[in-house]
Amino acid sequence: MALIRDSSDIKVADGTATVRGWVQDVRNMGGISFLTLRDRHGTLQVTMPKKKIDPELFELLTKLSRETVVSITGEVKESNQTALGLELIPTSAEVLSEAAVPLPMGVIDKVNVEMDTRLNNRFMDLRKPEVKAIFELKAMMVELIEEAVRKNGFTQVYTPKISAAGAEGGAELFKVDYFGKPAYLAQSPQLYKQILMSTGLDRVFEISPAFRAEHSNTNRHVTEFISFDCEMSWIANEEEVMGMIETIIDHVLNGLKERGKKQLEILGKEITVPARPYPMLTYSECLKMVNENGLPLKEGDDLGTEGEKIIGDIMMEKGCDLYFIIEYPEEAKPFYIMEKDGTPYSFSFDLDYRGQEISSGGQREHRYDALVARMEKKGLDPEDFSFYLDAFKYGMPPHGGWGIGIERLLVKMLDLPNIREAILFPRDPSRLSP
């Protein structure tokens, strides 16, 4: 059985139990010694009175190195000296796997360890309860996303991760040799989820890896991440898409606040659920805000990290953690975003969370001729996208959608300092292993 989480876990008639885990610590106090055993559920104290247990067993358990994996059988007793209210008096033990000495890094030591050391020894880093809690919350978050989209009529799909063309064209694509032909790792499922809008699968979602060949060594960029993408048909405008995002994010935040209480307590974090609807700022309004705060951007410029942070600080002062930025210049958006007729703007939006973009989306251009014109305007050859354009020739409903970086969302929820904290084995320009 796993570690005893509470007294209700003891179902052994004779009051004995066998527990298995990692040796977290051993303390020798002369006539009595204590061993702390840990597994995914927590820790258990093994109490060893020297005069009351077998001398060989005492010698074995007190000489164990930290992080050795053992199985210990013993008598379960109530104890008001332990957080669990229980302790184990051992009667036998088996060493299942002895840990080498010294450890590459500590698990319970209150010593700062550099990120590279942690990532190089991720198997050890994940033994820390506060690190493990992040990934338990991440799993809950994905589960809650799936609950929300299925409740709203979305069908889960799986699109190729090796493609003949990228969703955005060019520079950020990882090129691969596909049996002598050029191919690319998917930046996003954008083109495929739009194709599916022509099939009668009116609402689709995908949670899958995405790849960006960005030479960015920052705390918010990686080359492989998990993207949550949705596309929905029969929309009247992009506000319907934004409303759906709000519904999903609200479900996730409320769900994590309730289901993740234990993990949030370990991390010392709280989740705030913003009121709906989320505020909407136009790109032009944001440009004015950053200019007034000393960042000299002009019309058409990307707001960038610094601009996003300025806006985030202003909005947080107003009590707004989540907010939309709408009506971006059409020239700043991909070819598949619909232009706002007669203006230089587009039916697009970003969702920002405390000063960082976590989602981008909008209404798509569903009219074939207008879509081809958008491609040509962007310097793309429509012939390279024939597999995509064919779906628009034979009846394509109005549609829109979004993509959300799962890790970026989690990082902002938990106020983590680096996106690598939310990825088991991160990939960036300088890291390909482990």
N, C-alpha and C positions, 0 to 999 in steps of 0.2 A: 504494500500500500504506500501511497505518498505520505508526505509529512502530515501530522495531525494538525488540522487547521483550527478545530475547536473540539470541545468535549463530545459533540454529537458524532464526530468521525470515529470514535472508539466503539467498535461493535464486536469486540472480542470478549467472550464470556469470562475468561480467566483473568482479564485485566492486563494482558500482555499485547504488545504490538511490534511489528517489524517496520522500520522506517528506513528509507534510502535517500541519500543526498550527498552534498559536498560538505567537507569539513571546513567551516568558515573560520573557526578559531578554537584553540585549546588553551585553557588557563589552569596551571598547576598551583594549588594553594596549600601544599603540604599534605595534610590528611585528607583533603578532598580536592577533586579536579572537576572541571566543567568543559564539555565539548559542545559547541554550537553547530548544529546540522542545518543545512539550508537546501530547499528545493524551490520550485517556481511559486509555491504557495506561501513561503515565509521561512521562519526559523523555529527550531525546537531545541531546548536545552537538554543535554544528556548529562546527568549528575552521577559522579563516580566517587562514592565514599571509599577510601582506600582499604579500610578494614572489612567492608561488607561485600566486595565483589572479588572475583577470581583474580589473583595477582598477575597472571599472564594476560588476562583481558585488560586489566588496568594498565599494564606496561604497553600493550598494543595500542590502546586508544590514546594514551597520553603522549605517545611518540609520533603520532600521525602528522604529516605535513599538511599545511593549508591547501584546500581545494582537492584533496584526495577524495575519491568516491567510495563510500562505504555503505554497508547494510548492517543495521544494528537492531537486535531484538532485545526487548526488556520489559520491565514492569512499568506501567503508566501510573503516575501518582499526581494527585492535585498539588499545586504549589502556588502560594501567594507571592512568591519571589520572582515569578516569570510573567512576561506580558501575555503569554498564552494561557496561563493558569494551570499548566501541566508541565511535567518533566518526565524523563524516561530514565529508569535505573537499569543499566545494561546487564544482560545475562550472557549474551554472545554477540560476536561481530565478525564480519567478513570484509576484507579490503577488496573492492571490485576493480579499482584502478588507482594506482599511486601517482600523485602529482610530483613532477620534478621540482627541484629547488635550485636557484631561486625562481619565483614566478616572474613572468615578463612584465607584470604590473599587478598592483594590489586590487582587491575587490572591495574591502571595507576600510582600507587605510584612507585617512583624510589628507591625502596628498594630491596636489594638482598634477595631472598627467596630460602631456601635450596631445593634441588631436591626432597627429600622425601615429603616435605610439598606440593610442586607443584603437584607431582604425586598422593598424597592422596586427593588432591582437584582438580583433572584434569578438572572437569567441569568449575571451576573458572579460572584455568590457561589458558584454551583454549579461554577465552574471550579476552585475550591479542592479539592485532593485529599481533604482531611478531610471536606468537606461532601458531595462526591460519594460518598465511601465509605459514608456513612449510608444513602443511597438505594439503593446497590448491595446493602447488607445487608438493607434493607427488602424489596427484590425477592426476595432469597434466602429471607427469612422466609416470604413468601407462598407461594413455591414449596414450601417444606418443609411448611407447613400443608396445602397441597393434597395432597402426597404422603401425609401421615399420615391424613387423613380418607378419602381414596380407598382406602387400604390397609385401613381399618376399615369399608368398605362404605357410605360416604356418597355420595349423588348430589348434584352441584352444581345449584343452582336459581337463578333470577333472578326476584325479586318486584318489584312496582311501587314506584316512588319517589314517585308522586303517588297519594294515597289519600283516601277520603271520611272517614276517622276515624284518629286516632292510637292507637298501641298502649297508651299510658298515659293518654289523655284530655288535655286542656287546655293549660296555660300554655306549655309548651316547644315548641309547634308553630309552624312557619312556614306561615302561611295564604297560599294562592294563589288567583287567580281562574281557575277552570277552565271556560271558555266560559259565564261568568255564574253558575256554581255554586261554592260554597265547597269548597275542597279543601286538602290539607296535604302538605307534604314529609315523607317517611317518617322517623320517629324510629328505627325499626328494622323488620326484616321479621317481627317477633314474631307478629302475627296470621296472616300468610300461611303461615309455616312450621308453625304449629300446624294450620291447615286441611289442610296437606299430610300431616299424620300420619293423617288419616282416609282417605287414598287408597291406601295400600299402599306408598307411598314411605317406607319405615320410618325411613330416616336421610337427612337432607338437610343441606346446608351452603350458605352464601352468603357471599361476600366482596364488599362493595359500600359505596357512600357512605351515610351516615346524617346527619341534620340535627337540631340542638337549638337552639332559639331562647333560649339562655341569655345574659343580660346579665352575663357573667363575663369579666373581663379578668385572668385568672390565667395562670400558666405551665403549667397542666394542662388548661385548657378551651379549646375552639374550637367554632365553630358547624357545621362540616362535617368529618367524619372518616370513616375506613374501618373498618367493623365486620365482624368475623368471627363469624357466627352459625351455630349447629348446633341441630338438634332430632332426638331419637331416640325411637322407640316401643318398647313392650313392656318398659319398665323396671319393676323391683320397688320402687326407691326412688331418692332423689336421689344416693346414694353411687355408683350406677352411672354417673351423669352426671359426677360429680367424677373418677371413675377414668378416664373417656375423656379429659377435659381433661388430666389428668396425662400420659397416653400421648402426646397431641399436643404438649404443651409440652416434654416430654422429647425428642421427636424434633426439634423446632425448635432447642432449645438445643444438643443434640449436633451437629446438622447445621451450624448457624452456626459453632460452634467449629471445625469441620473445614473447611467450604467457604469460610468468610469470613476465613481467616487473614491474607490480604494486607490486607483492609480493616480488620480489628481492629488490625493492626500499625500502619497509618497513623494510626488514632485513638488508639493507645496504650491499648487496652481489652482486658480478658479476660472471657470468659463462664464463669460458674460454673454447673455442672449440679447442682441439689439432689438429694439422695437421695429416693427414693420409699418409701412413700407420704408425701405432704405432710401436715404436722400439721393437725389440725382443732381450732379453738377455737369454743366457743359464744358467741353474742352476750352472754349473761350473764357469762361469764368475761371477755370483753373489757371489759364495763362495769366490772367490778371492777378490772381492770388500770388503766384510765384514771382511775378514782376514786382509786386508791391513788397515782397519779402527779400528783394535783392538778387533774384536769379534772372538774368537778362535773356529770356527766351522770346523768340518771335513766332508769329503765326506759321504753323506747319512743323515746328520743332517738336521732337519727342520730349515729353515731360521728364523722362529719365529718372534715375534713382533719387537724385537730389530734389527734383520737382515733386515726385511722389511723396517724399518724406515731409516736405513743407506743407503740402496739402493735408497729409495725414495728421500732422501736429495740429493744424488749424481745426480739422474735423473732430479730433479727439478732445480738444478744448471745449467743443460744443456737445460732447458726449456721444459722438457718432463713430463707432469702430468700423462699420461696414457702409460703403457708399459706392454708387455708380458714377463713372465719368462717361458722358455720352457725346455724340456728335463730333467725333474725331474728323479731321480733314481726310477726305477720301484718298488722297495721295499717300497717306501714312498707313493705309489699311490694305490687306491682301485683295487680289482680284475678285474673289468670290463675295466680298462685302458689297451690298447695294449702295449706290450713290444716292444722296438726297437731291432729287431733281432741282436744277436751277441754282444750286449752291455748291461751294467747294467742300461740303461736309458729307458724312455718310451715316447710314443707319447702323451704327456700331456702338459698342460700349466696352468698358473695362469695369470689373468689380475689384475695388481696392479694400484692403483690410489693414487698418492701422498703418497706412503709408506705404503699402506694397501691393502691387497688382497680383491677384491670385487667379483671375479669370479674364478671358477676352472672348467676345462674341458679338452677335448682331443678326440682323436680317440678311439673308443671302440673296444674291442676284439669281433669280430663277428663270429669267427670260433669256433664251438662247442667244439671240443677236446681241443683246446688251452685255451678256457674259463674255462673248467672244471679243467685243469691243473693249471690255475692261482688261482682258488678257493682253490684247495688242497694245493698249495704253501703258501696260506695265512692262512692255518689252518681252513678253512671252510668246512663243510660237504655239498657236492653238493645235497644230498637228501633234505636238508632244503630249497633248492632253486629250487625244481623241477618245480614249476609253472612258473618260469622265464626261466629255461633252455629249457623247451619244445619248446619255441618259436624259439630257435636256431637250432633245429634238422631238420627243414623242410624248409630251405632256408631263410637266414638272410643276407640282403645287408650290405656292409660296411657303417658304420655310426659313427657319433660323436655328441657331444653336450656340454652343459655347464649349470651351475647354477649361478645366480647372486643374492646376497642379496639386495632386494629393498632398505631397510633402510641403509645398508652400502653405497650403491651408492649415496643415497641422502645426507647422512652425509658428504661424501667427496666432493660432488658438492658444498654444502653450507658451508663447513668448520665448522660443528657443533662440540661441544666438547664431546658429549655423544650420543650413538645410541638411548638412551631412549627419546631424543628430537624428534626423527622421528617416534615414536610409540605411538599411542593414550593411550593405557593402557598396559605398558610394563610388561613382565613376566621375572623374574630372580630368582635365588635360594632363595632370601629373600622376594619376592613380588608375592603374589597371589591375591591381591585385591587392589584397585577396579578393 
